[in-house]
Amino acid sequence: MPTDSLSPLPIRRLTLRDLAACADLSENRGWPREEHKWGFLLTAGKGYGIDDPDGGLVSACVVTEYGPQHRPSLGAIGMVLVAERHARRGVGRHLMRHIVSTMGTTPLTLHSTPYGRPLYEELGFKVTGRAEMLRGHFTPSGPAPDVVTRAATAEDLPAILRLDEEVFGADRTPVITRLPAFADRMRVAEESGRLIGYAAAWPNMDTHVVGPLIARDTETAKALIGTLAAHTDRPLRTDIDVRHEELLVWAKERGLATVAFNSVMTYGISELPGDWTRRFAPLTVAAG
């Protein structure tokens, strides 16, 4: 199919009915199908895609909006994919320009691989941080952090939402309220009856992904990871802000290894809102 016949193809909103097509697109590009994650993102966020006249999707992505419902203060872009047979034909650029235009003045963020970074820079995104992806079987060693953690309950949700908005810098209620059903486990850390951190572990293929990871300090983050790891036989995977050097060293000493680095990029803002010192890992790099 000629290049100039692809760009005019209409971009439409995706729904859960497109879940299999999105998973097929992931598989086409050598990614895991990640149907569980696609389902979550298509429900909590807004999917956009281009249909292939020959069947399936030419391209897809998801935008997750945070803040007031009709006046989002931040949009996170993820799962940007173009089918292999249509790669390097300007399709991704066409889709991303549509997203940027649709979001108007709303600041945007995304995690980029080295492969995608030139396109995003061309569109005006700037690198404002880095995240290190770790994966491996967690093996406890040394003294456990002196932090009290327990399983999260429904009664914790209001406090979790307050802490999350304070640290993330935007209201994520539509995402966080779906987390108990999406994740296999959620833990909270407390001090004197006050919530000082929380984390979740959700299933992704053969791993458990730790995220989000919000914690008062590194010791609290360690305690949350350690207690989540104690309840799974799967390898753990997480994406840690590289500024949290102590946590990265600690995790690597316990069996997790570096898989990749992603650039954290923003559009319309010079840095992400909130408090990075307490924001250790995103829910997923696809949703911030």
C-alpha positions, 0 to 999 in steps of 0.5 A: 500500500503506498505511503500517501494512501495511509495517512488520510485513513481516519483515526477513531476511538477504540473500545473494549471490542478492539481488545483482540486487535490491539493484542494482535498489533502488540504481537505483530511488533514482537511485544507480548499480547498484554490483553490484561493491560490493554483491557485496563487502559482501554477502560481507564483511558481513551484508545485511538486507532487506525483501521487497516482496510485489509483487517486489523489495526494499522496503528493504536495508542492510549491516552490516560487523562488525569485531573478534572474530568473535562479539564484534564491537567495531564495526559499520559500517552502509551502503547503507541504501535504501528503494524510492521507492514506499515512501519516507516511510512509516517503512520505513527507521526500522523497518529501522534499529531492527531493526539497532540491536536486533540489534547489541545493545551493539556500537558502530555507525558510519555515513556519512550524507547530509544527507537521512538524518541526522534519522532517525539522530539520532532513533535516537540516532546522534551526528555525530562527524566529516565526510568530503568526497567528491572526484572527478575526473581526477588530473593530477600537478603539482609535485615527487613526494612523497619516499616509496617505494611499490610494488605490494602482494604476497601477502607484504605481507598480514600487515604490512598487517593489523597496520598496519590494525588499529593505525590503524583500531582494530579487526581488519578481517581478513575485509574486508582479506583480500578486498581483493586480489580486489576492488581493481584495484590495491594499493600499499604505502609503505615506509621502511627495509623497514617498512610505513608505509602502504597504499592500494587502488583499486577499480572502481566504475562509471566511476571508481576509488575510492581506499580504504582509505587508511592512511598515516603522514603526509600525504606518504605519503598523497599518494604512494599516491594519486599512484601509484594515479592513474598506473595508471588512465585513469578519474576517481578518487573518494575520501572524505577526513576533513575534518581532513586539510586539507593532503591535500584542498588538494593533491588539489583542485590536481590535478583532484579536485573536491568532490562532497558532504559526509557526516556520520560518525555513531556510536552507543554511542561518542563517537568512532571508535577508532583513529588518525584522523591516519593514517586518511585515507579509508575503503575505502567509506563503506558499510563504514567 
